[in-house]
Amino acid sequence: MTSLFETDQSTNLTVMDCLLEEYYTRVVVIGGPGKGKSTLGQQLAQVHRAKLIGKKDYQSKKPKTVRIPFRIVLKHFAQWLVKKPDLDSLEAYIAERMGVLTSRTNLVSPKDIQDILCCRPCLLILDGLDEVGITELQEKMLVRIKNFLSVAESLNADLMVVGSSRPKEFDKQYKSYFNTKEFLHLEHPFLRNGGVLLL
């Protein structure tokens, strides 16, 4: 059986190693509740954040490419969409959240997010694809994600995308968009043994 990952070493890799080394830049982590999907996304964002601000003691491994992380908790994004904001793109949501978190409310625009995508490598973490239960809202959310990825592509953005979902919901609702031609699916067997990929 051919390995999913080309490495110079004959050793086991953790899922985090795979993501930091960027063997694939579009990945969906699929696993049951409590398997560490959200924690993995949080840690991945934190590693990149720590490298960006120069924290040397956070993690011994350095990402292949240091990226500006945008971690989107999709149930919160869906709740925001329900409020029907004037601009309801993913860029608008990120801009609003960034403005709130930096005490610069209404000073960060969707265009600012696009400018960041143009000039810096970025990481988009889509946490909890399965956590939006209303079909109409799932579809609305998915359209906004597709639009964001299309805009990023049109801008020639260096964008890595990591999503996460439970398997049953992923198969029903998202597998056709996050297909295996464009996204590596890291399913439950790869998450066993503490997240070690058995090569």
N, CA, C and O of each residue as an XYZ file, in Angstrom:
796
protein
N       0.842     -1.184      0.000
C       0.000      0.000      0.000
C       0.888      1.249      0.000
O       1.825      1.342      0.793
N       0.606      2.181     -0.860
C       1.385      3.410     -0.953
C       1.023      4.351      0.192
O      -0.147      4.499      0.546
N       2.038      4.981      0.760
C       1.808      5.929      1.845
C       1.157      7.198      1.313
O       1.416      7.606      0.181
N       0.321      7.816      2.124
C      -0.275      9.105      1.776
C       0.749     10.229      1.820
O       0.564     11.271      1.192
N       1.822     10.017      2.558
C       2.761     11.095      2.804
C       4.160     10.701      2.387
O       4.671      9.658      2.796
N       4.782     11.543      1.566
C       6.164     11.341      1.163
C       7.044     11.969      2.239
O       6.978     13.175      2.478
N       7.863     11.154      2.882
C       8.763     11.697      3.898
C      10.161     11.168      3.653
O      10.347     10.140      3.002
N      11.138     11.879      4.180
C      12.521     11.432      4.072
C      12.838     10.390      5.136
O      13.871      9.723      5.065
N      11.963     10.248      6.112
C      12.217      9.333      7.217
C      11.176      8.229      7.179
O      10.047      8.452      6.741
N      11.541      7.054      7.630
C      10.540      5.994      7.787
C      10.092      6.035      9.233
O      10.525      5.227     10.055
N       9.233      6.972      9.531
C       8.787      7.181     10.900
C       7.309      7.535     10.910
O       6.737      7.883      9.877
N       6.697      7.443     12.076
C       5.303      7.841     12.217
C       5.216      9.363     12.300
O       6.091     10.020     12.862
N       4.155      9.901     11.736
C       3.889     11.329     11.817
C       2.620     11.551     12.606
O       1.673     10.771     12.500
N       2.594     12.615     13.400
C       1.325     12.985     14.024
C       0.522     13.771     12.995
O       1.063     14.237     11.992
N      -0.770     13.910     13.256
C      -1.612     14.733     12.386
C      -1.065     16.160     12.379
O      -1.051     16.810     11.334
N      -0.620     16.647     13.528
C      -0.040     17.993     13.602
C       1.197     18.093     12.713
O       1.380     19.096     12.022
N       2.054     17.058     12.723
C       3.222     17.056     11.836
C       2.792     17.216     10.385
O       3.365     18.009      9.637
N       1.780     16.455     10.002
C       1.266     16.496      8.628
C       0.822     17.904      8.264
O       1.117     18.391      7.173
N       0.108     18.561      9.185
C      -0.414     19.903      8.919
C       0.701     20.947      8.913
O       0.689     21.859      8.086
N       1.656     20.822      9.822
C       2.756     21.788      9.880
C       3.699     21.636      8.692
O       4.228     22.625      8.186
N       3.908     20.410      8.250
C       4.782     20.164      7.096
C       4.079     20.449      5.767
O       4.727     20.526      4.723
N       2.759     20.604      5.809
C       1.958     20.943      4.630
C       2.104     19.915      3.510
O       2.298     20.267      2.346
N       2.006     18.637      3.886
C       1.981     17.605      2.845
C       0.769     17.807      1.950
O       0.799     17.497      0.759
N      -0.285     18.326      2.535
C      -1.487     18.734      1.802
C      -1.907     20.088      2.356
O      -1.785     20.331      3.557
N      -2.399     20.970      1.494
C      -2.818     22.292      1.970
C      -4.334     22.418      2.064
O      -4.850     23.478      2.419
N      -5.045     21.346      1.748
C      -6.496     21.310      1.943
C      -6.838     19.978      2.588
O      -6.714     18.917      1.975
N      -7.268     20.060      3.835
C      -7.466     18.863      4.650
C      -8.781     18.975      5.413
O      -9.136     20.049      5.899
N      -9.501     17.856      5.513
C     -10.639     17.780      6.431
C     -10.340     16.659      7.427
O     -10.101     15.516      7.037
N     -10.356     17.000      8.710
C     -10.145     16.029      9.773
C     -11.519     15.510     10.179
O     -12.385     16.281     10.592
N     -11.711     14.198     10.059
C     -13.023     13.594     10.295
C     -12.903     12.606     11.448
O     -12.090     11.683     11.401
N     -13.718     12.805     12.488
C     -13.678     11.909     13.634
C     -14.872     12.140     14.545
O     -15.544     13.168     14.466
N     -15.119     11.187     15.392
C     -16.246     11.251     16.308
C     -16.065     12.302     17.386
O     -15.019     12.947     17.468
N     -17.096     12.472     18.219
C     -17.008     13.448     19.312
C     -15.886     13.081     20.284
O     -15.681     11.909     20.600
N     -15.180     14.081     20.742
C     -14.125     13.857     21.726
C     -12.827     13.315     21.157
O     -11.957     12.895     21.920
N     -12.669     13.309     19.843
C     -11.446     12.775     19.223
C     -10.360     13.833     19.067
O      -9.258     13.516     18.620
N     -10.647     15.083     19.426
C      -9.613     16.114     19.412
C      -9.573     16.982     18.167
O      -8.568     17.644     17.909
N     -10.647     16.990     17.392
C     -10.658     17.780     16.151
C     -10.539     19.277     16.437
O      -9.705     19.963     15.845
N     -11.373     19.777     17.341
C     -11.339     21.214     17.662
C     -10.030     21.583     18.342
O      -9.463     22.640     18.065
N      -9.549     20.726     19.224
C      -8.279     20.979     19.916
C      -7.138     21.060     18.919
O      -6.258     21.914     19.039
N      -7.153     20.176     17.941
C      -6.132     20.187     16.895
C      -6.139     21.534     16.160
O      -5.086     22.129     15.934
N      -7.339     22.008     15.790
C      -7.447     23.299     15.110
C      -6.961     24.447     15.968
O      -6.283     25.350     15.477
N      -7.305     24.419     17.260
C      -6.856     25.469     18.187
C      -5.338     25.465     18.302
O      -4.701     26.518     18.266
N      -4.760     24.266     18.440
C      -3.308     24.170     18.586
C      -2.586     24.599     17.311
O      -1.549     25.260     17.369
N      -3.140     24.219     16.164
C      -2.540     24.609     14.893
C      -2.529     26.130     14.752
O      -1.519     26.714     14.359
N      -3.651     26.766     15.073
C      -3.722     28.230     15.020
C      -2.719     28.845     15.991
O      -2.060     29.833     15.667
N      -2.607     28.263     17.175
C      -1.705     28.804     18.194
C      -0.235     28.682     17.793
O       0.562     29.578     18.073
N       0.127     27.573     17.136
C       1.513     27.412     16.671
C       1.859     28.527     15.688
O       2.914     29.153     15.795
N       0.965     28.771     14.730
C       1.217     29.830     13.749
C       1.243     31.201     14.414
O       2.103     32.028     14.109
N       0.306     31.439     15.319
C       0.261     32.715     16.029
C       1.562     32.941     16.807
O       2.141     34.026     16.766
N       2.008     31.902     17.513
C       3.235     32.017     18.309
C       4.437     32.344     17.429
O       5.279     33.161     17.802
N       4.516     31.712     16.273
C       5.637     31.994     15.363
C       5.543     33.426     14.828
O       6.563     34.096     14.668
N       4.329     33.894     14.553
C       4.153     35.254     14.024
C       4.600     36.319     15.020
O       5.162     37.343     14.633
N       4.347     36.071     16.308
C       4.706     37.086     17.313
C       6.069     36.817     17.949
O       6.475     37.507     18.885
N       6.774     35.803     17.428
C       8.145     35.561     17.870
C       8.294     34.773     19.154
O       9.347     34.838     19.788
N       7.272     34.027     19.562
C       7.392     33.186     20.762
C       8.160     31.934     20.377
O       7.662     31.114     19.607
N       9.346     31.780     20.895
C      10.183     30.651     20.516
C       9.924     29.410     21.369
O      10.245     28.295     20.959
N       9.352     29.601     22.539
C       9.212     28.483     23.478
C       7.881     27.748     23.367
O       7.653     26.791     24.107
N       6.981     28.174     22.451
C       5.649     27.554     22.424
C       5.673     26.133     21.886
O       5.140     25.227     22.526
N       6.265     25.922     20.751
C       6.267     24.594     20.114
C       7.618     24.432     19.452
O       8.126     25.353     18.812
N       8.201     23.242     19.614
C       9.531     23.031     19.048
C       9.499     22.955     17.528
O      10.468     23.329     16.867
N       8.395     22.474     16.971
C       8.323     22.334     15.515
C       7.836     23.625     14.885
O       6.889     24.260     15.350
N       8.518     23.987     13.814
C       8.134     25.201     13.089
C       7.321     24.801     11.868
O       7.645     23.814     11.207
N       6.266     25.557     11.558
C       5.522     25.266     10.338
C       6.410     25.466      9.105
O       7.310     26.305      9.111
N       6.153     24.706      8.076
C       6.878     24.883      6.811
C       6.709     26.319      6.318
O       7.662     26.944      5.851
N       5.491     26.826      6.428
C       5.174     28.215      6.078
C       4.426     28.818      7.257
O       3.399     28.288      7.680
N       4.933     29.918      7.787
C       4.226     30.590      8.880
C       3.061     31.364      8.263
O       3.248     32.162      7.344
N       1.859     31.117      8.780
C       0.639     31.660      8.186
C      -0.160     32.471      9.210
O      -0.106     32.210     10.412
N      -0.891     33.446      8.711
C      -1.842     34.167      9.563
C      -3.060     33.264      9.710
O      -3.719     32.951      8.719
N      -3.372     32.838     10.947
C      -4.487     31.902     11.129
C      -5.828     32.610     11.327
O      -5.942     33.553     12.110
N      -6.837     32.132     10.598
C      -8.226     32.546     10.798
C      -8.988     31.293     11.205
O      -9.273     30.433     10.371
N      -9.319     31.193     12.497
C     -10.066     30.020     12.980
C     -11.533     30.396     13.096
O     -11.904     31.283     13.864
N     -12.365     29.703     12.316
C     -13.792     29.995     12.274
C     -14.550     28.870     12.953
O     -14.559     27.741     12.463
N     -15.188     29.171     14.081
C     -16.090     28.210     14.724
C     -17.410     28.337     13.962
O     -18.125     29.330     14.100
N     -17.720     27.327     13.164
C     -18.794     27.460     12.189
C     -20.175     27.625     12.806
O     -21.047     28.232     12.185
N     -20.402     27.105     14.005
C     -21.716     27.337     14.623
C     -21.888     28.814     14.964
O     -23.006     29.328     14.927
N     -20.791     29.504     15.296
C     -20.863     30.943     15.568
C     -21.051     31.725     14.266
O     -21.797     32.704     14.224
N     -20.377     31.291     13.216
C     -20.565     31.923     11.911
C     -22.016     31.776     11.452
O     -22.606     32.723     10.932
N     -22.587     30.586     11.646
C     -23.986     30.342     11.257
C     -24.932     31.229     12.071
O     -25.889     31.776     11.521
N     -24.674     31.377     13.379
C     -25.509     32.246     14.211
C     -25.429     33.688     13.723
O     -26.429     34.405     13.737
N     -24.261     34.110     13.298
C     -24.073     35.461     12.751
C     -24.865     35.621     11.459
O     -25.472     36.670     11.239
N     -24.871     34.598     10.597
C     -25.629     34.651      9.341
C     -27.132     34.783      9.591
O     -27.838     35.430      8.818
N     -27.622     34.163     10.678
C     -29.049     34.237     11.014
C     -29.469     35.686     11.258
O     -30.612     36.056     10.989
N     -28.556     36.499     11.762
C     -28.866     37.917     12.046
C     -29.000     38.760     10.774
O     -29.375     39.931     10.836
N     -28.691     38.156      9.622
C     -28.794     38.812      8.307
C     -28.055     40.156      8.268
O     -28.668     41.205      8.066
N     -26.741     40.111      8.464
C     -25.976     41.361      8.362
C     -26.008     41.900      6.928
O     -26.258     41.151      5.984
N     -25.754     43.205      6.772
C     -25.766     43.823      5.427
C     -24.777     43.122      4.503
O     -25.114     42.769      3.373
N     -23.562     42.925      4.989
C     -22.562     42.149      4.257
C     -22.445     40.807      4.965
O     -22.054     40.756      6.131
N     -22.781     39.716      4.275
C     -22.780     38.424      4.965
C     -21.752     37.440      4.404
O     -21.963     36.227      4.417
N     -20.639     37.982      3.914
C     -19.563     37.127      3.415
C     -18.706     36.628      4.580
O     -18.773     37.161      5.687
N     -17.912     35.613      4.317
C     -16.986     35.130      5.340
C     -15.944     36.198      5.657
O     -15.518     36.332      6.804
N     -15.531     36.960      4.637
C     -14.588     38.054      4.879
C     -15.181     39.087      5.843
O     -14.483     39.603      6.716
N     -16.485     39.387      5.677
C     -17.148     40.359      6.559
C     -17.196     39.839      7.993
O     -17.008     40.598      8.943
N     -17.451     38.529      8.142
C     -17.482     37.936      9.483
C     -16.098     38.009     10.135
O     -15.968     38.407     11.292
N     -15.073     37.620      9.380
C     -13.703     37.666      9.918
C     -13.342     39.103     10.291
O     -12.758     39.345     11.347
N     -13.689     40.053      9.424
C     -13.379     41.464      9.698
C     -14.071     41.943     10.973
O     -13.470     42.630     11.799
N     -15.341     41.571     11.120
C     -16.079     41.983     12.316
C     -15.466     41.377     13.575
O     -15.274     42.073     14.572
N     -15.160     40.092     13.531
C     -14.563     39.422     14.697
C     -13.192     40.022     15.021
O     -12.864     40.250     16.185
N     -12.401     40.272     13.979
C     -11.077     40.849     14.191
C     -11.206     42.235     14.816
O     -10.441     42.587     15.714
N     -12.175     43.025     14.341
C     -12.403     44.349     14.916
C     -12.771     44.281     16.382
O     -12.270     45.064     17.189
N     -13.647     43.346     16.735
C     -14.067     43.183     18.130
C     -12.887     42.730     18.994
O     -12.657     43.280     20.071
N     -12.145     41.734     18.524
C     -11.053     41.161     19.326
C      -9.878     42.110     19.497
O      -9.106     41.976     20.446
N      -9.734     43.071     18.584
C      -8.631     44.031     18.680
C      -9.095     45.406     19.162
O      -8.339     46.375     19.109
N     -10.352     45.486     19.636
C     -10.942     46.754     20.086
C     -10.910     47.805     18.982
O     -10.693     48.990     19.235
N     -11.131     47.342     17.745
C     -11.178     48.260     16.598
C     -12.493     48.048     15.853
O     -12.513     47.919     14.629
N     -13.579     48.014     16.603
C     -14.899     47.765     16.027
C     -15.169     48.708     14.863
O     -14.954     49.917     14.953
N     -15.648     48.122     13.764
C     -15.980     48.843     12.532
C     -14.775     49.461     11.818
O     -14.954     50.228     10.872
N     -13.571     49.146     12.246
C     -12.382     49.687     11.587
C     -11.695     48.668     10.684
O     -10.799     49.021      9.917
N     -12.112     47.405     10.771
C     -11.553     46.368      9.903
C     -12.629     46.009      8.885
O     -13.770     45.723      9.249
N     -12.260     46.026      7.623
C     -13.244     45.792      6.557
C     -12.978     44.457      5.849
O     -11.886     43.900      5.961
N     -13.971     43.953      5.126
C     -13.741     42.756      4.307
C     -12.588     42.950      3.317
O     -11.848     42.009      3.033
N     -12.438     44.168      2.795
C     -11.330     44.469      1.876
C      -9.988     44.304      2.584
O      -9.016     43.866      1.969
N      -9.925     44.652      3.877
C      -8.693     44.456      4.651
C      -8.337     42.978      4.710
O      -7.163     42.617      4.618
N      -9.345     42.120      4.864
C      -9.103     40.676      4.911
C      -8.573     40.203      3.563
O      -7.653     39.388      3.507
N      -9.151     40.713      2.479
C      -8.660     40.351      1.143
C      -7.231     40.842      0.936
O      -6.425     40.158      0.305
N      -6.913     42.019      1.461
C      -5.541     42.541      1.357
C      -4.560     41.628      2.101
O      -3.451     41.383      1.628
N      -4.975     41.133      3.255
C      -4.126     40.196      4.006
C      -3.904     38.932      3.183
O      -2.783     38.432      3.093
N      -4.984     38.414      2.579
C      -4.869     37.217      1.742
C      -3.897     37.441      0.580
O      -3.172     36.529      0.183
N      -3.891     38.660      0.042
C      -3.007     38.983     -1.083
C      -1.533     38.996     -0.699
O      -0.673     38.583     -1.477
N      -1.252     39.476      0.506
C       0.156     39.748      0.815
C       0.805     38.789      1.810
O       2.023     38.820      1.983
N       0.020     37.942      2.463
C       0.617     37.024      3.444
C       0.030     35.626      3.304
O      -1.153     35.489      2.992
N       0.827     34.589      3.526
C       0.262     33.243      3.577
C      -0.738     33.153      4.745
O      -0.476     33.662      5.835
N      -1.864     32.511      4.504
C      -2.917     32.435      5.521
C      -3.370     31.000      5.727
O      -3.151     30.127      4.887
N      -4.005     30.784      6.865
C      -4.545     29.490      7.249
C      -6.001     29.693      7.647
O      -6.301     30.474      8.550
N      -6.908     28.986      6.968
C      -8.332     29.054      7.295
C      -8.714     27.743      7.961
O      -8.639     26.679      7.346
N      -9.131     27.827      9.238
C      -9.560     26.647      9.981
C     -11.071     26.711     10.122
O     -11.606     27.631     10.741
N     -11.758     25.731      9.545
C     -13.223     25.664      9.574
C     -13.614     24.609     10.598
O     -13.678     23.421     10.280
N     -13.871     25.037     11.810
C     -14.100     24.116     12.927
C     -15.576     23.763     13.068
O     -16.414     24.637     13.289
N     -15.884     22.484     12.938
C     -17.230     21.998     13.227
C     -18.196     22.096     12.067
O     -19.291     22.639     12.216
N     -17.807     21.577     10.909
C     -18.729     21.560      9.773
C     -20.050     20.898     10.138
O     -21.102     21.254      9.607
N     -19.987     19.939     11.044
C     -21.177     19.161     11.415
C     -22.061     19.855     12.440
O     -23.147     19.359     12.740
N     -21.633     20.980     12.981
C     -22.348     21.566     14.118
C     -23.438     22.557     13.721
O     -24.022     23.219     14.579
N     -23.708     22.658     12.435
C     -24.811     23.505     11.963
C     -25.892     22.558     11.476
O     -25.728     21.903     10.447
N     -27.014     22.478     12.219
C     -28.009     21.441     11.973
C     -29.125     21.799     11.002
O     -29.791     20.898     10.493
N     -29.353     23.065     10.729
C     -30.468     23.473      9.869
C     -29.998     23.486      8.415
O     -29.039     24.178      8.072
N     -30.677     22.719      7.566
C     -30.241     22.531      6.185
C     -30.086     23.849      5.442
O     -29.078     24.055      4.767
N     -31.049     24.734      5.549
C     -30.993     26.020      4.852
C     -29.767     26.825      5.276
O     -29.113     27.469      4.456
N     -29.473     26.775      6.563
C     -28.326     27.504      7.095
C     -27.014     26.849      6.658
O     -26.036     27.541      6.373
N     -26.997     25.514      6.606
C     -25.807     24.801      6.110
C     -25.486     25.252      4.697
O     -24.335     25.533      4.364
N     -26.527     25.315      3.868
C     -26.335     25.693      2.468
C     -25.840     27.129      2.348
O     -24.949     27.421      1.550
N     -26.416     28.015      3.138
C     -25.998     29.422      3.130
C     -24.530     29.546      3.557
O     -23.748     30.275      2.947
N     -24.182     28.817      4.615
C     -22.812     28.833      5.128
C     -21.846     28.288      4.076
O     -20.778     28.859      3.853
N     -22.220     27.195      3.438
C     -21.365     26.569      2.440
C     -21.144     27.488      1.242
O     -20.039     27.549      0.704
N     -22.177     28.195      0.825
C     -22.033     29.162     -0.274
C     -21.017     30.235      0.111
O     -20.178     30.611     -0.708
N     -21.083     30.734      1.355
C     -20.140     31.774      1.802
C     -18.714     31.233      1.839
O     -17.774     31.943      1.481
N     -18.546     29.982      2.268
C     -17.209     29.373      2.284
C     -16.691     29.219      0.853
O     -15.540     29.548      0.566
N     -17.548     28.716     -0.046
C     -17.150     28.563     -1.458
C     -16.742     29.907     -2.047
O     -15.732     30.007     -2.744
N     -17.538     30.947     -1.760
C     -17.222     32.285     -2.275
C     -15.875     32.779     -1.752
O     -15.082     33.355     -2.498
N     -15.626     32.549     -0.468
C     -14.349     32.958      0.131
C     -13.191     32.265     -0.572
O     -12.196     32.903     -0.915
N     -13.322     30.957     -0.788
C     -12.244     30.208     -1.441
C     -12.063     30.653     -2.889
O     -10.941     30.675     -3.395
N     -13.151     31.004     -3.553
C     -13.054     31.521     -4.932
C     -12.343     32.863     -4.966
O     -11.496     33.104     -5.827
N     -12.690     33.737     -4.024
C     -12.022     35.044     -3.940
C     -10.536     34.836     -3.671
O      -9.693     35.464     -4.311
N     -10.215     33.956     -2.726
C      -8.806     33.682     -2.402
C      -8.057     33.185     -3.634
O      -6.922     33.590     -3.884
N      -8.692     32.313     -4.395
C      -8.066     31.794     -5.611
C      -7.862     32.909     -6.632
O      -6.811     32.987     -7.269
N      -8.861     33.769     -6.788
C      -8.744     34.874     -7.756
C      -7.648     35.864     -7.349
O      -7.072     36.542     -8.200
N      -7.366     35.942     -6.054
C      -6.315     36.826     -5.551
C      -4.942     36.159     -5.559
O      -3.947     36.769     -5.167
N      -4.892     34.900     -6.008
C      -3.655     34.107     -5.968
C      -3.140     33.956     -4.547
O      -1.930     33.945     -4.318
N      -4.053     33.841     -3.596
C      -3.685     33.754     -2.184
C      -2.998     32.426     -1.883
O      -3.353     31.382     -2.430
N      -2.019     32.493     -1.009
C      -1.367     31.289     -0.482
C      -2.177     30.895      0.749
O      -1.871     31.312      1.866
N      -3.217     30.085      0.532
C      -4.180     29.772      1.588
C      -4.214     28.274      1.857
O      -4.454     27.473      0.954
N      -3.974     27.912      3.100
C      -4.160     26.530      3.549
C      -5.521     26.443      4.225
O      -5.905     27.352      4.961
N      -6.259     25.350      3.983
C      -7.597     25.185      4.550
C      -7.647     23.877      5.324
O      -7.303     22.820      4.795
N      -8.080     23.953      6.583
C      -8.251     22.765      7.412
C      -9.662     22.802      7.998
O     -10.007     23.717      8.745
N     -10.468     21.807      7.657
C     -11.818     21.699      8.208
C     -11.905     20.531      9.167
O     -11.002     19.697      9.230
N     -12.999     20.474      9.915
C     -13.214     19.324     10.803
C     -14.703     18.997     10.865
O     -15.556     19.880     10.774
N     -14.991     17.701     11.023
C     -16.384     17.259     11.075
C     -16.477     15.865     11.668
O     -15.512     15.102     11.664
N     -17.663     15.548     12.178
C     -17.981     14.169     12.522
C     -18.297     13.425     11.223
O     -18.776     14.030     10.264
N     -18.030     12.111     11.187
C     -18.132     11.391      9.906
C     -19.538     11.322      9.315
O     -19.707     11.559      8.118
N     -20.532     11.010     10.108
C     -21.885     10.810      9.583
C     -22.411     12.086      8.940
O     -22.934     12.059      7.826
N     -22.270     13.195      9.641
C     -22.741     14.480      9.146
C     -21.935     14.914      7.916
O     -22.483     15.479      6.970
N     -20.635     14.641      7.946
C     -19.785     15.011      6.813
C     -20.231     14.263      5.558
O     -20.371     14.866      4.493
N     -20.452     12.969      5.675
C     -20.882     12.166      4.520
C     -22.209     12.667      3.962
O     -22.399     12.715      2.747
N     -23.133     13.041      4.859
C     -24.466     13.483      4.418
C     -24.443     14.860      3.775
O     -25.109     15.083      2.764
N     -23.684     15.785      4.350
C     -23.865     17.186      3.994
C     -22.702     17.840      3.243
O     -22.924     18.774      2.472
N     -21.491     17.378      3.447
C     -20.350     18.159      2.970
C     -19.385     17.418      2.059
O     -18.526     18.042      1.436
N     -19.507     16.115      1.972
C     -18.516     15.318      1.247
C     -18.416     15.721     -0.221
O     -17.328     15.688     -0.796
N     -19.535     16.101     -0.832
C     -19.501     16.444     -2.253
C     -18.689     17.722     -2.509
O     -18.022     17.835     -3.537
N     -18.744     18.676     -1.583
C     -17.953     19.889     -1.787
C     -16.502     19.681     -1.350
O     -15.572     20.001     -2.090
N     -16.321     19.152     -0.165
C     -14.966     18.903      0.333
C     -14.529     17.527     -0.171
O     -14.249     16.623      0.617
N     -14.477     17.385     -1.493
C     -14.255     16.070     -2.108
C     -12.785     15.677     -2.069
O     -11.907     16.504     -1.820
N     -12.539     14.404     -2.321
C     -11.170     13.873     -2.201
C     -10.255     14.316     -3.342
O      -9.045     14.103     -3.270
N     -10.802     14.923     -4.385
C      -9.935     15.472     -5.436
C      -9.244     16.744     -4.964
O      -8.129     17.053     -5.384
N      -9.925     17.480     -4.081
C      -9.369     18.752     -3.614
C      -8.914     18.725     -2.161
O      -8.052     19.513     -1.772
N      -9.481     17.828     -1.351
C      -9.194     17.795      0.084
C      -8.760     16.397      0.514
O      -9.374     15.398      0.139
N      -7.705     16.345      1.294
C      -7.337     15.095      1.943
C      -8.296     14.875      3.101
O      -8.505     15.781      3.908
N      -8.878     13.698      3.198
C      -9.747     13.355      4.324
C      -8.942     12.518      5.308
O      -8.579     11.379      5.013
N      -8.665     13.086      6.480
C      -8.004     12.337      7.551
C      -9.107     11.789      8.435
O      -9.667     12.506      9.263
N      -9.414     10.518      8.254
C     -10.531      9.923      8.981
C     -10.058      9.245     10.253
O      -8.858      9.152     10.514
N     -11.014      8.774     11.043
C     -10.776      8.262     12.392
C      -9.574      7.326     12.533
O      -8.812      7.493     13.485
N      -9.356      6.353     11.647
C      -8.194      5.485     11.861
C      -6.880      6.242     11.962
O      -5.964      5.793     12.651
N      -6.767      7.403     11.276
C      -5.544      8.196     11.349
C      -5.434      8.956     12.666
O      -4.361      9.439     13.028
N      -6.562      9.057     13.384
C      -6.553      9.817     14.635
C      -6.305      8.935     15.844
O      -6.136      9.449     16.950
N      -6.280      7.627     15.664
C      -6.047      6.755     16.816
C      -4.587      6.854     17.241
O      -3.783      7.505     16.575
N      -4.258      6.221     18.326
C      -2.882      6.215     18.856
C      -2.352      7.622     19.084
O      -1.195      7.918     18.788
N      -3.213      8.487     19.615
C      -2.768      9.846     19.939
C      -2.504     10.699     18.713
O      -1.669     11.602     18.753
N      -3.207     10.422     17.624
C      -3.027     11.242     16.426
C      -1.810     10.882     15.607
O      -1.297     11.713     14.858
N      -1.334      9.641     15.741
C      -0.157      9.233     14.978
C      -0.605      8.621     13.660
O      -1.437      7.713     13.639
N      -0.057      9.115     12.571
C      -0.332      8.531     11.251
C       0.560      7.317     11.097
O       1.784      7.420     11.189
N      -0.041      6.185     10.868
C       0.732      4.951     10.739
C       1.147      4.773      9.287
O       0.314      4.465      8.434
N       2.421      4.962      9.005
C       2.896      4.906      7.620
C       3.536      3.571      7.323
O       3.994      3.342      6.204
